[in-house]
C-alpha cells in the first residue's frame, strides 16, 4: 500500500510542480511558437537539454516512489534516502532536469523571457536546497546523507557514478 500511495502521490506532484514550472509557464511565454533563433546552434542545444532533462526527471520521480517509498513533495517525504540512478551522479537531478527543460525551451523557441525565468527558477531551487532540503535530509538521514554529500556534488554531475563504497 505504501508503494502505491507513493506512486500516485509522485505522479500528482509531477504534474503539479514540474508540470507547472517546466511546461505551463514556458508555454505561457512562448505558446510554443518559434521566434528567431538566439544564436546559430541555440535550437540544437535547446533540443538536447529537453531530450536529456525529461528522462532524468521521470526516472528521478520514479525512484522516489519505488525506492524511497515517498514523494518529492515535503508533505510525503521518502522513507529511504534515494542514492541510485541519476542520484549517483548529482544530488539534485530533479532540479537540474527541470532547469534543463526550461532553459532548453528558451533556447529552442528563441525566448529570452523563458531563459530569464529559468534563471529565477534555478535561484529558487538553490535557496530551497540550502535553506530547507539539505538541513532536513541531514536530520532525517544523518550519517547516510553526510557520506552522500561528501561524495556527490549538489549541481554539477560526477563523471563516474558514486557507488556508495568510496
N, C-alpha and C positions, 0 to 999 in steps of 0.2 A: 504494500500500500504506500509506503514512504516513497518508493521509486516512481510510482505512477503520479503521485502528487507533485513530486519534483519535476517530472517531465511536463506535466500540464502547467505548473507554475512557471517553469522556464520558458515554455512556448508563449505564454501570455506576456511575460516580461519582455521577451524578444520582440514581439510585435509592438508593445507599448514604448519601450525605451529606445533600443537601436532603430526600430521601425520609424519612430518619430524623428530621431536625430539624424539618421543616415538615409532615410528615404523621403519622408514627408517634407522636411524643411528644405533639402536641396531641390526637390520638385517644386516647392512653392516659389523658390527663387528663379528657377530656370524653366519650369513647365516641361523640362527635358527637351528643350529646343536648343539647337546648336547655334551659338554665337561664333564670331570669328575666333579661330584658334589663338591662344595667348602667346604661343611661340611654336616654331615648326614641329616639334615632336610632343607637344603637350597632350594631344589626344591619345597618342600611343602610351605615354606614361600614365595618363588617367585610366585608360583601359586596363593596364597592367595592375595598377593599385586596386581597382574594383575587383578584377579577377582573383587577385591574391587575398584581398580582405574578406570577401564573402565566405569562402570555405573556412578560413581561420575563425571567423565569428561563429559560424554554425557549429563547428567542431568544439569550440570552447564552451558554448552553451550546452551542448550535449554532454560534455564531460562533467559540468556542474551537476546536472541531473543524475546521470548514470553512475558516476564515481563519487561525487561529493554528496549525493543524496540531498540536494538543496537547489537553490536558485541563485543567480547573481543579485537578486533583489535583497536588500538588507532585512526585509520583513521575514524572509525564509532562507537564512544563510545555510551554506553547506555544513554537513556534519563532519566531513573529512576535507583536509587541505588537498586541493587538486594540483598535482605537480607532474602530470603526464601530458602527452600530446604537445601542443604548441607551448604549454606552460613549462616545458623542459628547456625552451629557448629564451623566453621572455616572461616576466612575471605578470604582465598585463596584456595578454594577447587580444582580449575583447576591446579594450580601449584603443590599442594600436590598430585593430581591424576597423573599428568604427571611424577612426580618424582617416585611415587609408581610403575607406569608402567615400567619405565626404570630400577629401582633397582630390581623389580620383574623379569624382563627378564635377568638381570645379574645373579641373583641367580638361576633362572630356567635353564639357559643354561650354567652355570658354567663359566661365563666370568668376570674376574677381570677388563678387559678393559671397559666393559659396566658399571660396578659398579663405576669405576673412572669417566667415562663420566657422570653418574648420579650425582655424587658429584659436578662436574663442572656445570651442568645444574642447580642444586639446588642453587649453589652460585650465578649464573647469575640471577635466579629468585629473590633471596634475595636482590641483589643490585638493580634490576629493580623496585621491590616493594618499597623499601625505597627511592630510588632516583627519581622515576618518578610517579609510580601509586598512592601511598598514598598522596603525595602533590597535584596531580591533582584531586583526589576524594575529598580531603579536600576543594579544591576551588569550585568544581562543586556542591557538596552537603554538605555545611559547617556544619550545625547543625546535620543533619541526620547521616553523616559519623562520626562525633565526638562521638555521642552517640553509634553508632555501634562499633567503635573502642574500646570504654571503656568497652564493654560487650562481644566482641567476639575476641579471640586471632588470631594472624596472621597465625601461622603454626600448633599449637597443638590444636586439636579439643576439644571443651567442651564436658562434659559427658551428658549434657542435652541441648536441643535446646533453643536458645535465642528466645524469643517471641516478643521482642521489647517493652515489658512493664516493664522491670526492668533493 
